[in-house]
Amino acid sequence: MQIFLGACLFFIAVILLAYVPGKLLLILLTRTLSWVEDFTLACVLGLVVSALTYWLMALAQQAHIYVLWPLATTGLFFYLHAGKWKSLFGSSEKVTPHNKETMRPSRDRSGLALVGVVALGVAVLAILPQHYTNLTRWADGTMRVHPIPDVFLHIAIANELTHTVPPQSPVFSGHPLTYHYGMDLAVAMFANATGLNTRDLTLRFVPTLFLALSMLNVFCFSRTWLGSGYFAVLAVLLVFFGEDFAFIPGLLLGEKADWSVRYFSAPTVFSLFYTNPILPGVGLLFAGLFCLQRYLRERGGTWLFLSALLFVALMEVKVFAAVQIMCSLGLAAIVYLVLFRNADLFKVAALTAALATPLVLSVFLGNKSGAEIATTFDPGLCVSHMMNVLGLKERFTGVVAFTGIALPIYLVGCLGLRVIGVPAILTAIFRPGQKSGLRFVLALFVVIGVLITLTCRIMPAGWTHAYNNSVWFLAQSKYVAWIFAVEVLQTLYRQVIALGMRSALAATGITAAAVALSVPATVQHFVLESDPCRLYGKALGKELQSYSLETLSVIDFLTKDAQPGDVVLPGDNLLAPTLALTKCRVPLGYFSNAIVALRDYSQRQTAEKEFWKAWRLGKVREDFLREIGIRYVAVDKKSDGTPAKIPPTLSQALENCDFAVFKVQDERNSPEKP
């Protein structure tokens, strides 16, 4: 019941914080769109504007009055529409050439299919244990948990943004956050406006909103690009559920691990249904492309501004996607200016660069204290991995065999059905047309991503086994490559119709074939992810899938006693719940190695290990507590123990069967020593 009431409150908040501000902006900019385009773009723009407003208010330490923002925009919205509603209910609307087309009933029934695809995506979120059921209560009062580090990181960042802007790192206390946090800013904004907790927003409500909006954005762009609502729905289905050909070696070799991860290293569906900012990033990317599409067709300054605004906003949601589209825009702008004397793309690229400059500078300055990201030339890394897992490394040892056999196998396998769009992509690049600027941009986007992933390794400097972030560029290329692939399927459909086949039969056959070749790896991934025992093992049962009452009593104490931003030094069993269920920071947490410099990480890791080693020997290293600014020490009595002698700087604040919490004396409030 509580979740249902929360969902109703969140729905109202979406209308007031997303649709209404965005619709006001479209009214002020005098943009007229179809109803689905109007609603989708209004929500995206509204989220961007409302999140920026929240950030500015929080920066000025006035976040407590943020509720005035939706009240003001709603009042202005009703004021501007008062005259329209009077005329609507008082008399019939006058038909003009401008609104004649919008008043005509549409024969396109693709909206029902789109609703079905969105519903399918929501159903997947409901099935996966890391989303709707995660961090909810069992009947006995304990709490379900699906312990994925990404979940705890993003909830912790959202918690941080509810009380500190610009945020500090919740997983490395004392350092600024150097990770893009646009997705988590939206969570903090909704939490401030509604009072809903960040775990419900991060795991249930906001992913549902982002999924629906991202699907709608892909649909709006694809419908204009393809000129067909039904093929636009097919594009949405394939972008969000279409994977590669990993199912072929997976079935042949009887592989039990996740095929989409195992063989080609660049899955797309995995990240969309994970707690990852690529989900809203895909929506923002296609929203920007939609505005760019309208600008190149209508040459309006409004569309120029909106496309640049959305591409810049993408930097704070998924920086790799923003870099990729900006590089594509920049190269395309130069080519079209030189070859065709066409400055349209140049204007978009220039305005985007101008708007992005302050953000780029702030990120650059902030990252000076963060992890140094090293880009090294390492061609064939993903191909070599594929050869290893397929047992082909010994067969293709020469350069000719590698580039002539192994590389094509990788590209075809990794792209999957998207490979049918490769000729169109290459044609768009090598035979650009004067009026095909957008096609040139999209083709460059795809090719740039493939080249970066196949030739570069991008990871924090000094780490040998860190995650290779260059894979994101290939994954982003694969989302866009579906547009070209569906375009080929649409051409095939027209050819089949010309031969006399019934349209319904042709559409059904092409759709079925596309799905059959694209979703087997997706289905296998969802089956694996929906089994919570995959992380724990069936023999461990419910114990490791829950936070006990003792764990929750520690969290309840910290929630009531700690101030937002206080630093807690937790034992291993308390790290995740501290990040997810309180507004506290920790000295060292998930993904800290990717947020701060290697030297800082190593020093703190060593210091923390020495603290716990001394603690288990019955000693307390007070210098570590003072240096890090730790306010609470929460320990597992069985694994960590408690010191035989508690120093005056510590006082035991809570103890139960499993845990003990010690509060560090605040020197500012301590009695003055003689």
C-alpha positions as CSV (number, residue, x, y, z in Angstrom):
1,M,0.0,0.0,0.0
2,Q,2.8,2.4,0.9
3,I,4.5,1.7,-2.5
4,F,1.2,2.4,-4.3
5,L,0.7,5.7,-2.5
6,G,4.3,6.6,-3.3
7,A,3.8,5.8,-7.0
8,C,0.7,8.1,-7.0
9,L,2.7,10.9,-5.4
10,F,5.5,10.3,-7.9
11,F,3.2,10.5,-10.8
12,I,1.9,13.9,-9.6
13,A,5.5,15.0,-9.1
14,V,6.4,14.0,-12.7
15,I,3.5,16.1,-14.0
16,L,4.5,19.1,-11.9
17,L,8.3,18.8,-12.2
18,A,8.7,17.4,-15.7
19,Y,5.8,18.0,-18.0
20,V,4.6,21.4,-16.8
21,P,8.0,23.2,-16.9
22,G,8.9,21.6,-20.2
23,K,5.5,22.4,-21.7
24,L,5.9,26.0,-20.6
25,L,9.2,26.2,-22.3
26,L,7.7,24.8,-25.5
27,I,4.9,27.4,-25.3
28,L,7.3,30.2,-24.8
29,L,9.4,29.0,-27.7
30,T,6.2,28.5,-29.8
31,R,6.9,25.0,-30.9
32,T,4.0,22.9,-32.2
33,L,4.4,19.1,-32.3
34,S,2.2,16.0,-32.4
35,W,0.9,14.9,-29.0
36,V,3.4,12.2,-28.4
37,E,6.3,14.4,-29.5
38,D,5.0,17.3,-27.4
39,F,4.6,15.2,-24.3
40,T,7.9,13.4,-24.6
41,L,10.0,16.5,-25.3
42,A,8.2,18.5,-22.7
43,C,9.0,15.9,-20.0
44,V,12.7,15.7,-21.1
45,L,13.1,19.5,-21.1
46,G,11.2,19.8,-17.9
47,L,13.5,17.4,-16.1
48,V,16.5,19.2,-17.3
49,V,15.2,22.6,-16.3
50,S,13.8,21.4,-12.9
51,A,17.0,19.6,-12.0
52,L,19.1,22.7,-12.9
53,T,16.8,24.8,-10.7
54,Y,17.1,22.4,-7.8
55,W,20.9,22.4,-8.2
56,L,21.1,26.2,-8.2
57,M,18.8,26.4,-5.1
58,A,20.8,23.7,-3.3
59,L,24.0,25.5,-4.2
60,A,22.6,28.7,-2.6
61,Q,21.5,26.5,0.4
62,Q,17.9,27.2,-0.3
63,A,16.8,23.7,-1.2
64,H,14.1,23.9,1.5
65,I,12.1,26.3,-0.7
66,Y,12.3,24.2,-3.8
67,V,8.6,23.3,-3.5
68,L,7.9,26.9,-4.7
69,W,9.3,26.0,-8.1
70,P,6.6,23.5,-9.1
71,L,3.9,25.8,-7.6
72,A,5.2,28.7,-9.6
73,T,5.4,26.8,-12.9
74,T,2.0,25.2,-12.4
75,G,0.4,28.6,-11.6
76,L,1.9,30.1,-14.8
77,F,0.8,27.1,-16.8
78,F,-2.8,27.5,-15.7
79,Y,-2.7,31.2,-16.3
80,L,-1.4,30.8,-19.9
81,H,-4.0,28.1,-20.6
82,A,-7.0,29.9,-19.1
83,G,-8.0,31.6,-22.3
84,K,-7.6,28.4,-24.3
85,W,-9.7,26.3,-22.0
86,K,-12.5,29.0,-22.0
87,S,-12.6,28.9,-25.8
88,L,-12.4,25.1,-25.8
89,F,-15.5,24.7,-23.6
90,G,-17.3,27.9,-24.8
91,S,-17.2,27.5,-28.5
92,S,-15.8,25.2,-31.2
93,E,-12.2,25.7,-32.2
94,K,-11.6,27.6,-35.4
95,V,-10.0,25.4,-38.0
96,T,-7.0,27.0,-39.6
97,P,-4.4,25.6,-42.0
98,H,-2.0,25.5,-39.0
99,N,-4.1,23.1,-36.9
100,K,-6.1,21.3,-39.6
101,E,-3.6,18.4,-39.7
102,T,-3.4,18.0,-35.9
103,M,-7.3,17.9,-35.6
104,R,-7.6,15.2,-38.2
105,P,-7.9,11.8,-36.6
106,S,-4.8,9.7,-37.2
107,R,-5.0,6.3,-38.8
108,D,-1.7,5.3,-37.3
109,R,-2.3,2.6,-34.6
110,S,1.3,2.1,-33.8
111,G,0.7,3.8,-30.5
112,L,-0.8,0.6,-29.2
113,A,2.3,-1.3,-30.1
114,L,4.5,1.3,-28.5
115,V,2.5,1.0,-25.3
116,G,3.1,-2.8,-25.4
117,V,6.8,-2.3,-25.8
118,V,6.9,0.1,-22.8
119,A,4.8,-2.3,-20.8
120,L,7.3,-5.1,-21.6
121,G,10.2,-2.9,-20.4
122,V,8.3,-2.2,-17.1
123,A,7.6,-5.9,-16.7
124,V,11.3,-6.6,-17.0
125,L,12.0,-4.1,-14.3
126,A,9.4,-5.7,-12.1
127,I,11.0,-9.2,-12.6
128,L,14.6,-8.3,-12.0
129,P,15.4,-8.6,-8.3
130,Q,17.6,-5.5,-8.2
131,H,14.7,-3.1,-9.0
132,Y,11.2,-3.3,-7.7
133,T,11.6,-5.7,-4.8
134,N,15.1,-4.7,-3.8
135,L,15.4,-3.0,-0.3
136,T,11.8,-3.7,0.6
137,R,10.6,-5.3,3.8
138,W,9.8,-9.0,4.4
139,A,6.8,-9.9,6.5
140,D,9.1,-10.5,9.6
141,G,10.5,-6.9,9.4
142,T,13.8,-7.8,7.8
143,M,14.7,-6.2,4.4
144,R,15.3,-7.9,1.0
145,V,18.5,-7.0,-0.6
146,H,20.1,-7.8,-4.0
147,P,23.6,-6.6,-3.3
148,I,24.8,-5.0,-6.5
149,P,27.5,-2.3,-5.9
150,D,26.0,0.0,-8.6
151,V,22.8,0.2,-6.6
152,F,24.5,1.3,-3.4
153,L,26.7,3.8,-5.2
154,H,23.9,5.6,-6.9
155,I,21.6,5.7,-3.9
156,A,24.5,7.1,-1.9
157,I,25.1,9.8,-4.5
158,A,21.4,10.7,-4.5
159,N,21.5,10.9,-0.7
160,E,24.5,13.1,-0.9
161,L,22.7,15.5,-3.3
162,T,19.8,15.9,-0.9
163,H,22.0,17.9,1.5
164,T,25.2,18.9,-0.3
165,V,25.7,20.7,-3.7
166,P,28.2,20.4,-5.2
167,P,28.4,16.9,-3.7
168,Q,31.2,15.3,-1.8
169,S,32.1,11.7,-2.6
170,P,29.9,9.5,-0.3
171,V,32.3,6.5,-0.9
172,F,35.5,8.4,-0.2
173,S,34.8,11.0,2.4
174,G,36.6,14.3,2.2
175,H,36.9,14.4,-1.6
176,P,34.6,16.1,-4.1
177,L,32.6,13.8,-6.3
178,T,34.1,13.6,-9.8
179,Y,31.5,11.3,-11.3
180,H,28.7,12.6,-13.5
181,Y,25.6,12.6,-11.4
182,G,22.7,13.9,-13.5
183,M,20.7,10.8,-13.0
184,D,21.1,11.0,-9.3
185,L,20.3,14.7,-9.2
186,A,16.9,13.9,-10.6
187,V,16.4,11.4,-7.7
188,A,17.4,14.0,-5.2
189,M,15.1,16.6,-6.8
190,F,12.1,14.2,-6.5
191,A,13.1,13.3,-3.0
192,N,13.2,17.0,-1.9
193,A,9.8,17.8,-3.6
194,T,7.9,14.7,-2.5
195,G,9.5,13.4,0.7
196,L,9.9,10.0,-1.0
197,N,13.0,8.1,0.1
198,T,15.9,7.8,-2.4
199,R,15.8,4.0,-2.5
200,D,12.2,3.9,-3.8
201,L,13.1,6.6,-6.3
202,T,16.4,5.0,-7.4
203,L,15.2,1.4,-7.7
204,R,11.5,1.7,-8.6
205,F,10.0,5.1,-9.7
206,V,12.8,6.9,-11.5
207,P,14.0,3.9,-13.6
208,T,10.4,3.4,-14.7
209,L,10.2,7.1,-15.8
210,F,13.5,7.0,-17.5
211,L,12.7,3.8,-19.3
212,A,9.4,5.1,-20.6
213,L,10.8,8.5,-21.7
214,S,13.8,6.9,-23.4
215,M,11.6,4.6,-25.4
216,L,9.4,7.5,-26.4
217,N,12.4,9.5,-27.5
218,V,13.7,6.7,-29.6
219,F,10.2,6.3,-31.1
220,C,9.8,10.0,-31.9
221,F,13.1,10.2,-33.6
222,S,12.7,7.0,-35.5
223,R,9.2,7.8,-36.7
224,T,10.4,11.0,-38.4
225,W,13.5,9.3,-39.7
226,L,11.7,6.2,-41.1
227,G,8.3,7.8,-41.9
228,S,6.5,4.9,-40.3
229,G,5.1,4.5,-36.8
230,Y,5.2,0.7,-36.9
231,F,8.9,0.5,-37.9
232,A,9.6,3.1,-35.3
233,V,8.2,0.8,-32.7
234,L,10.4,-2.0,-34.1
235,A,13.4,0.3,-33.6
236,V,12.4,0.9,-30.0
237,L,12.0,-2.9,-29.4
238,L,15.4,-3.6,-30.9
239,V,17.3,-0.7,-29.2
240,F,16.1,-1.9,-25.8
241,F,15.9,-5.6,-26.3
242,G,18.1,-6.5,-29.2
243,E,21.5,-8.0,-28.5
244,D,24.3,-9.5,-30.6
245,F,25.0,-12.9,-32.0
246,A,26.5,-14.2,-28.7
247,F,23.7,-16.8,-28.5
248,I,25.3,-18.7,-31.4
249,P,28.6,-19.7,-29.6
250,G,26.6,-19.8,-26.3
251,L,24.3,-22.5,-27.6
252,L,27.1,-24.4,-29.5
253,L,29.4,-24.4,-26.5
254,G,26.7,-24.9,-23.9
255,E,27.9,-21.8,-22.0
256,K,26.1,-21.2,-18.7
257,A,27.5,-17.7,-18.1
258,D,25.9,-14.6,-19.5
259,W,26.4,-14.8,-23.3
260,S,26.1,-11.1,-24.0
261,V,29.0,-10.4,-21.5
262,R,31.1,-13.5,-22.1
263,Y,32.0,-13.3,-25.8
264,F,31.9,-9.8,-27.2
265,S,32.4,-7.6,-24.1
266,A,30.0,-4.9,-25.2
267,P,26.4,-5.7,-24.1
268,T,23.7,-3.1,-24.5
269,V,20.6,-4.6,-22.8
270,F,22.6,-5.4,-19.7
271,S,23.3,-1.7,-18.9
272,L,19.8,-0.4,-19.8
273,F,18.2,-2.6,-17.1
274,Y,21.0,-2.2,-14.6
275,T,21.3,0.8,-12.3
276,N,23.3,2.8,-14.8
277,P,23.0,6.3,-16.2
278,I,23.1,4.9,-19.8
279,L,19.3,4.5,-19.5
280,P,18.5,8.2,-19.3
281,G,21.5,8.8,-21.4
282,V,20.0,7.0,-24.4
283,G,16.8,9.1,-23.9
284,L,18.7,12.4,-23.9
285,L,20.8,11.4,-26.9
286,F,17.8,10.6,-29.0
287,A,15.9,13.7,-27.7
288,G,18.9,15.8,-28.9
289,L,18.9,14.0,-32.2
290,F,15.2,14.7,-32.6
291,C,15.7,18.4,-32.0
292,L,18.7,18.4,-34.4
293,Q,16.5,16.6,-37.0
294,R,13.9,19.4,-36.7
295,Y,16.5,22.1,-36.9
296,L,18.0,20.7,-40.1
297,R,14.5,20.5,-41.6
298,E,13.0,23.8,-40.4
299,R,16.2,25.9,-39.8
300,G,14.6,27.4,-36.6
301,G,16.8,29.0,-33.9
302,T,14.7,27.3,-31.3
303,W,15.6,23.9,-32.5
304,L,19.2,24.9,-32.7
305,F,19.1,25.9,-29.0
306,L,17.2,22.9,-27.8
307,S,19.5,20.4,-29.6
308,A,22.6,22.1,-28.1
309,L,21.0,22.2,-24.7
310,L,20.2,18.5,-24.6
311,F,23.6,17.5,-25.9
312,V,25.2,19.5,-23.1
313,A,22.9,18.1,-20.5
314,L,24.0,14.6,-21.7
315,M,27.5,15.4,-20.3
316,E,26.1,15.2,-16.7
317,V,24.2,12.0,-17.4
318,K,26.6,9.9,-19.5
319,V,29.8,11.8,-20.4
320,F,31.0,9.2,-22.9
321,A,27.8,9.5,-25.0
322,A,28.2,13.3,-24.9
323,V,31.8,13.1,-26.0
324,Q,30.9,10.7,-28.8
325,I,28.0,12.9,-30.2
326,M,30.1,16.1,-29.9
327,C,33.0,14.5,-31.8
328,S,30.6,13.4,-34.5
329,L,29.0,16.8,-34.7
330,G,32.3,18.5,-34.9
331,L,33.7,16.4,-37.6
332,A,30.5,16.5,-39.6
333,A,30.3,20.3,-39.2
334,I,33.8,20.7,-40.7
335,V,33.1,18.3,-43.6
336,Y,29.8,20.0,-44.6
337,L,31.2,23.4,-44.3
338,V,34.2,22.5,-46.6
339,L,32.4,20.3,-49.1
340,F,28.9,22.0,-49.4
341,R,29.4,25.4,-47.8
342,N,26.6,24.4,-45.4
343,A,27.0,25.9,-41.9
344,D,23.9,24.4,-40.2
345,L,25.9,21.6,-38.4
346,F,28.7,24.1,-37.7
347,K,26.1,26.3,-35.8
348,V,25.0,23.4,-33.7
349,A,28.5,22.3,-32.9
350,A,29.6,25.8,-32.1
351,L,26.6,26.5,-29.8
352,T,27.0,23.1,-28.1
353,A,30.7,23.8,-27.5
354,A,29.9,27.3,-26.1
355,L,27.2,26.0,-23.7
356,A,29.4,23.1,-22.7
357,T,32.5,25.2,-22.0
358,P,31.6,26.1,-18.3
359,L,30.7,22.6,-17.6
360,V,33.8,21.2,-19.1
361,L,36.0,23.6,-17.2
362,S,34.2,22.7,-13.9
363,V,34.7,19.0,-14.6
364,F,38.3,19.5,-15.5
365,L,39.1,21.5,-12.4
366,G,37.1,19.1,-10.2
367,N,38.9,16.1,-11.6
368,K,42.3,17.4,-10.6
369,S,41.7,15.7,-7.3
370,G,40.0,12.7,-8.8
371,A,41.3,9.6,-10.6
372,E,43.6,10.2,-13.5
373,I,42.0,8.5,-16.5
374,A,44.6,7.0,-18.8
375,T,43.9,6.4,-22.5
376,T,46.3,4.0,-24.1
377,F,46.6,2.6,-27.6
378,D,45.8,-1.1,-27.3
379,P,44.3,-2.4,-30.6
380,G,42.5,-5.7,-30.6
381,L,41.8,-6.0,-26.9
382,C,38.2,-7.1,-27.3
383,V,39.0,-9.3,-30.3
384,S,41.7,-11.0,-28.3
385,H,39.3,-11.7,-25.5
386,M,36.8,-13.2,-27.9
387,M,39.5,-15.4,-29.4
388,N,40.4,-16.6,-25.9
389,V,37.0,-17.6,-24.8
390,L,36.2,-19.2,-28.1
391,G,39.5,-21.1,-28.1
392,L,40.7,-19.5,-31.3
393,K,43.8,-17.7,-30.1
394,E,46.2,-20.4,-31.3
395,R,44.6,-20.5,-34.8
396,F,44.8,-16.9,-35.7
397,T,48.3,-15.7,-34.7
398,G,49.4,-13.7,-37.6
399,V,48.5,-10.1,-38.5
400,V,46.7,-11.2,-41.7
401,A,44.7,-13.9,-39.9
402,F,43.9,-11.5,-37.0
403,T,42.6,-8.7,-39.3
404,G,41.2,-10.8,-42.0
405,I,39.4,-13.5,-40.0
406,A,39.2,-12.7,-36.3
407,L,38.3,-9.1,-36.6
408,P,35.4,-9.7,-39.0
409,I,34.1,-12.5,-36.8
410,Y,34.1,-10.1,-33.9
411,L,32.4,-7.3,-35.7
412,V,29.7,-9.5,-37.1
413,G,29.2,-11.3,-33.8
414,C,29.2,-8.1,-31.7
415,L,26.9,-6.1,-34.0
416,G,24.5,-8.9,-34.5
417,L,21.6,-8.1,-36.8
418,R,22.8,-4.5,-36.9
419,V,25.4,-5.7,-39.4
420,I,22.8,-5.4,-42.2
421,G,23.0,-1.6,-41.7
422,V,26.8,-1.4,-42.2
423,P,26.6,-0.8,-46.0
424,A,24.3,2.1,-45.4
425,I,26.6,3.5,-42.7
426,L,29.6,3.3,-44.9
427,T,27.7,4.9,-47.8
428,A,26.6,7.8,-45.6
429,I,30.2,8.5,-44.6
430,F,31.9,8.1,-48.0
431,R,29.1,9.5,-50.2
432,P,27.7,12.3,-48.1
433,G,24.8,14.3,-49.7
434,Q,24.2,18.0,-49.3
435,K,20.9,17.3,-47.5
436,S,22.0,14.3,-45.6
437,G,23.9,16.0,-42.8
438,L,22.1,14.1,-40.0
439,R,22.7,10.7,-41.7
440,F,26.4,11.7,-41.8
441,V,26.4,12.6,-38.1
442,L,24.8,9.2,-37.1
443,A,27.1,7.2,-39.3
444,L,30.1,9.0,-37.8
445,F,28.7,8.3,-34.3
446,V,28.6,4.6,-35.0
447,V,32.1,4.4,-36.6
448,I,33.8,6.5,-34.0
449,G,32.5,4.3,-31.2
450,V,33.7,1.1,-32.9
451,L,37.1,2.6,-33.6
452,I,37.7,3.8,-30.1
453,T,36.7,0.5,-28.5
454,L,38.8,-1.6,-30.9
455,T,41.9,0.6,-30.5
456,C,42.0,2.1,-27.0
457,R,41.9,1.2,-23.4
458,I,40.4,3.8,-21.1
459,M,40.8,3.2,-17.3
460,P,42.1,4.8,-14.2
461,A,45.8,5.3,-14.3
462,G,47.9,2.8,-12.5
463,W,45.4,0.0,-12.4
464,T,46.0,-3.2,-14.4
465,H,42.6,-4.9,-13.9
466,A,40.2,-2.0,-13.8
467,Y,37.1,-1.9,-16.0
468,N,37.9,-0.8,-19.6
469,N,35.6,2.2,-20.2
470,S,36.3,2.3,-23.9
471,V,33.6,-0.4,-24.2
472,W,31.0,2.2,-23.6
473,F,31.7,3.8,-27.0
474,L,30.9,0.6,-28.9
475,A,27.8,0.0,-26.8
476,Q,26.6,3.5,-27.6
477,S,27.3,3.0,-31.3
478,K,25.2,-0.2,-31.2
479,Y,22.1,1.7,-30.0
480,V,22.3,4.1,-32.9
481,A,23.2,1.4,-35.4
482,W,19.8,0.0,-35.0
483,I,18.3,3.0,-36.9
484,F,20.2,2.0,-40.0
485,A,19.4,-1.7,-39.6
486,V,15.6,-1.0,-39.2
487,E,15.9,1.2,-42.3
488,V,17.1,-1.9,-44.2
489,L,14.3,-4.0,-42.8
490,Q,11.8,-1.3,-44.0
491,T,13.3,-1.4,-47.5
492,L,13.0,-5.2,-47.5
493,Y,9.3,-4.9,-46.4
494,R,8.6,-2.6,-49.3
495,Q,10.2,-5.0,-51.7
496,V,8.2,-7.9,-50.4
497,I,5.0,-5.9,-50.7
498,A,5.9,-5.0,-54.3
499,L,6.1,-8.7,-55.0
500,G,2.5,-9.1,-54.0
501,M,2.7,-10.4,-50.4
502,R,0.1,-9.1,-48.0
503,S,1.4,-6.2,-45.8
504,A,0.3,-7.7,-42.5
505,L,2.0,-11.0,-43.3
506,A,5.2,-9.3,-44.5
507,A,5.4,-7.1,-41.4
508,T,4.8,-10.1,-39.1
509,G,7.5,-12.2,-40.9
510,I,10.1,-9.4,-40.9
511,T,9.5,-8.6,-37.2
512,A,9.6,-12.2,-36.1
513,A,12.8,-12.8,-38.0
514,A,14.4,-9.7,-36.5
515,V,13.4,-10.6,-33.0
516,A,14.5,-14.2,-33.4
517,L,18.0,-13.1,-34.4
518,S,18.3,-10.4,-31.8
519,V,16.7,-11.4,-28.5
520,P,18.0,-14.9,-27.5
521,A,21.0,-13.5,-25.6
522,T,18.7,-10.9,-24.0
523,V,16.3,-13.6,-22.8
524,Q,19.2,-15.7,-21.4
525,H,20.5,-12.6,-19.6
526,F,17.1,-11.8,-18.0
527,V,16.7,-15.4,-16.9
528,L,20.1,-15.3,-15.2
529,E,19.5,-11.9,-13.7
530,S,16.1,-12.8,-12.3
531,D,17.5,-15.6,-10.2
532,P,18.7,-14.0,-6.9
533,C,20.4,-17.3,-5.9
534,R,22.9,-16.7,-8.7
535,L,24.8,-14.3,-6.3
536,Y,24.5,-16.3,-3.2
537,G,24.0,-20.0,-4.0
538,K,20.8,-21.9,-3.2
539,A,22.3,-23.4,0.0
540,L,22.7,-20.0,1.7
541,G,18.9,-19.4,1.6
542,K,17.3,-16.2,2.8
543,E,19.9,-15.2,5.3
544,L,22.3,-13.5,2.8
545,Q,19.4,-12.0,0.8
546,S,18.2,-9.9,3.8
547,Y,19.3,-7.3,6.2
548,S,18.6,-8.6,9.7
549,L,16.7,-6.8,12.4
550,E,20.0,-6.2,14.1
551,T,21.5,-4.6,11.0
552,L,18.4,-2.4,10.6
553,S,18.6,-1.3,14.2
554,V,22.1,0.0,13.5
555,I,20.7,1.9,10.4
556,D,17.8,3.2,12.4
557,F,20.2,4.6,15.0
558,L,22.4,6.3,12.4
559,T,19.3,7.7,10.6
560,K,18.1,9.4,13.8
561,D,21.4,10.3,15.5
562,A,23.8,11.2,12.6
563,Q,23.7,14.4,10.7
564,P,23.7,14.3,6.8
565,G,27.3,14.0,5.7
566,D,28.7,12.5,8.9
567,V,31.4,9.9,8.3
568,V,30.8,6.3,9.4
569,L,33.5,3.7,9.5
570,P,31.5,0.5,9.0
571,G,32.5,-3.1,9.2
572,D,32.2,-5.1,6.0
573,N,28.7,-6.2,6.7
574,L,27.5,-2.7,7.3
575,L,29.0,-0.8,4.3
576,A,26.2,-1.4,1.9
577,P,23.3,-0.6,4.2
578,T,25.0,2.5,5.5
579,L,25.3,3.8,2.0
580,A,21.8,2.8,0.9
581,L,19.8,3.6,4.0
582,T,21.5,6.6,5.6
583,K,22.8,10.0,4.4
584,C,26.3,9.3,5.8
585,R,29.6,9.0,4.0
586,V,32.2,6.3,4.4
587,P,36.0,6.5,4.2
588,L,36.3,3.9,1.5
589,G,33.4,2.3,-0.5
590,Y,32.4,0.9,-3.8
591,F,34.2,2.2,-7.0
592,S,36.5,4.4,-4.9
593,N,39.4,3.4,-7.0
594,A,37.7,5.0,-10.1
595,I,36.8,8.2,-8.3
596,V,40.1,9.3,-6.7
597,A,43.8,9.1,-7.6
598,L,45.5,5.7,-7.1
599,R,47.9,7.3,-4.5
600,D,45.0,8.6,-2.4
601,Y,43.1,5.4,-2.6
602,S,46.2,3.3,-1.7
603,Q,47.0,5.5,1.3
604,R,43.5,5.4,2.7
605,Q,43.1,1.6,2.0
606,T,46.4,0.9,3.9
607,A,45.4,3.2,6.8
608,E,42.0,1.6,7.1
609,K,43.4,-1.9,7.1
610,E,45.9,-0.9,9.8
611,F,43.0,0.6,11.8
612,W,41.0,-2.6,11.7
613,K,44.1,-4.8,12.4
614,A,44.8,-2.7,15.5
615,W,41.1,-2.8,16.5
616,R,41.0,-6.6,16.4
617,L,44.0,-6.6,18.7
618,G,42.1,-4.4,21.1
619,K,43.7,-1.1,20.2
620,V,42.1,2.1,18.8
621,R,44.1,4.3,16.3
622,E,42.6,7.6,17.3
623,D,44.9,9.4,14.8
624,F,43.0,7.7,11.9
625,L,39.7,8.7,13.3
626,R,40.7,12.4,13.6
627,E,42.5,12.5,10.2
628,I,39.4,11.1,8.3
629,G,36.9,13.0,10.4
630,I,35.1,9.8,11.4
631,R,32.0,10.3,13.6
632,Y,30.8,6.8,14.1
633,V,32.5,3.4,14.1
634,A,30.0,0.5,13.5
635,V,31.4,-3.0,14.0
636,D,30.4,-6.6,13.7
637,K,31.1,-8.0,17.1
638,K,31.8,-11.5,15.8
639,S,34.3,-10.6,13.1
640,D,35.6,-7.3,14.3
641,G,35.3,-7.6,18.0
642,T,35.4,-4.6,20.4
643,P,38.5,-3.2,22.2
644,A,39.2,-4.3,25.7
645,K,39.6,-0.6,26.7
646,I,37.5,2.1,25.1
647,P,39.4,5.4,24.9
648,P,37.7,8.6,26.1
649,T,37.3,9.8,22.5
650,L,34.8,6.9,21.9
651,S,31.5,6.2,23.6
652,Q,29.4,3.2,22.9
653,A,26.1,4.4,21.5
654,L,24.4,1.2,20.5
655,E,24.8,-2.5,21.0
656,N,22.7,-5.5,20.0
657,C,23.4,-9.2,19.4
658,D,25.5,-8.7,16.3
659,F,26.7,-5.1,16.2
660,A,28.0,-2.3,18.2
661,V,28.2,1.4,17.3
662,F,30.7,3.8,18.9
663,K,30.4,7.5,18.6
664,V,33.6,9.6,18.3
665,Q,33.7,12.5,20.6
666,D,33.3,15.7,18.7
667,E,36.2,17.9,19.8
668,R,34.2,21.0,19.2
669,N,31.7,19.9,21.9
670,S,34.1,18.2,24.2
671,P,34.9,19.8,27.6
672,E,38.1,21.8,27.6
673,K,41.1,19.8,28.9
674,P,43.0,21.3,31.8
